[in-house]
């Protein structure tokens, strides 16, 4: 049994979002054979009862908004990306340096937390990078129109983050990515020899889907403050819903996840769009669903939201460019190339009982058999 310190830039409860899913998956899996402690950065105080989900020590360092802004500007003069500096806590850094000698290994979740790696630590150092943030930001700024001022912030950040990734990764023994896709797209990665690919998994869920010709909900799950998710939702509302509504009058598009006031106001102008915000238990919302969609076109890769849909047995429609070869088209999942195909596939899945029930049954069985965190994260124990 080893003693492991896990550091995350976001308080992991409630488990909403792919990054939190993965972090808690890692924590729970490693805790079965090791002693773990968790350090989290946050902007507010949290209820203690969430910690019972892990039964392990979680220490939270609160950073107020003004300190976040101060450090973001201060470290910008040192060419640090704001995405990193925004999560800096001097108190947390000093605390980690003080207690790190007690641990055999340290796992840093995301490059935002990499700044907390003590220089003096001699144990195993693992950076759970998940994906290349620099590449993600690069895709986002390229997708933004030139008149959007955020485009130039993302452009600058992508450059600074790439430089930071290459420098900080020198200090780790291992770098973890969830897929090889980023390496195919980004050739100039200086730490390739340190990379291990450990795919994401999912927590077991009860099968929700039941076919009924009267089902009327289409589900989208994700943080709508995240630009690729936001674009995907607006595209669905503008280009997909009008066409689907012509065929099925009572259809509704349900969006589950964090969302700002402006987007909530604009999207709800259509009374067929239902905004739920962040919901910890989504089972009630998923009832009477036709299907769930992942039409995110900017950030490629097989996303956790797709696994989440399938873990409830929902027939899932995903963009073909984010294809995962482990899932077969029209058997485990339905892929589409463009909006026209998406509209066609939604119509088909709504009316075709045999196809819908078959996909629901097969995807649910496959997820629960092969995609639990224990089975997806078995490599972690060997890295320690």
HELIX and SHEET records of a PDB file:
HELIX    1   1 UNK A   18  UNK A   31  1                                  14    
HELIX    2   2 UNK A   48  UNK A   53  5                                   6    
HELIX    3   3 UNK A   65  UNK A   76  1                                  12    
HELIX    4   4 UNK A   82  UNK A   85  1                                   4    
HELIX    5   5 UNK A   90  UNK A   99  1                                  10    
HELIX    6   6 UNK A  100  UNK A  102  5                                   3    
HELIX    7   7 UNK A  114  UNK A  116  5                                   3    
HELIX    8   8 UNK A  133  UNK A  143  1                                  11    
HELIX    9   9 UNK A  150  UNK A  168  1                                  19    
HELIX   10  10 UNK A  169  UNK A  171  5                                   3    
HELIX   11  11 UNK A  181  UNK A  185  1                                   5    
HELIX   12  12 UNK A  192  UNK A  194  5                                   3    
HELIX   13  13 UNK A  227  UNK A  235  1                                   9    
HELIX   14  14 UNK A  236  UNK A  240  3                                   5    
HELIX   15  15 UNK A  241  UNK A  247  1                                   7    
HELIX   16  16 UNK A  261  UNK A  267  1                                   7    
HELIX   17  17 UNK A  283  UNK A  286  1                                   4    
HELIX   18  18 UNK A  304  UNK A  311  1                                   8    
HELIX   19  19 UNK A  320  UNK A  322  5                                   3    
HELIX   20  20 UNK A  339  UNK A  351  1                                  13    
HELIX   21  21 UNK A  353  UNK A  370  1                                  18    
HELIX   22  22 UNK A  373  UNK A  376  1                                   4    
HELIX   23  23 UNK A  378  UNK A  383  1                                   6    
SHEET    1   A 7 UNK A  57  UNK A  62  0                                        
SHEET    2   A 7 UNK A  35  UNK A  42  1                                        
SHEET    3   A 7 UNK A   3  UNK A   8  1                                        
SHEET    4   A 7 UNK A 105  UNK A 109  1                                        
SHEET    5   A 7 UNK A 124  UNK A 130  1                                        
SHEET    6   A 7 UNK A 174  UNK A 177  1                                        
SHEET    7   A 7 UNK A 195  UNK A 197  1                                        
SHEET    1   B 6 UNK A 273  UNK A 277  0                                        
SHEET    2   B 6 UNK A 252  UNK A 256  1                                        
SHEET    3   B 6 UNK A 217  UNK A 221  1                                        
SHEET    4   B 6 UNK A 289  UNK A 294  1                                        
SHEET    5   B 6 UNK A 316  UNK A 319  1                                        
SHEET    6   B 6 UNK A 334  UNK A 336  1                                        
END                                                                             
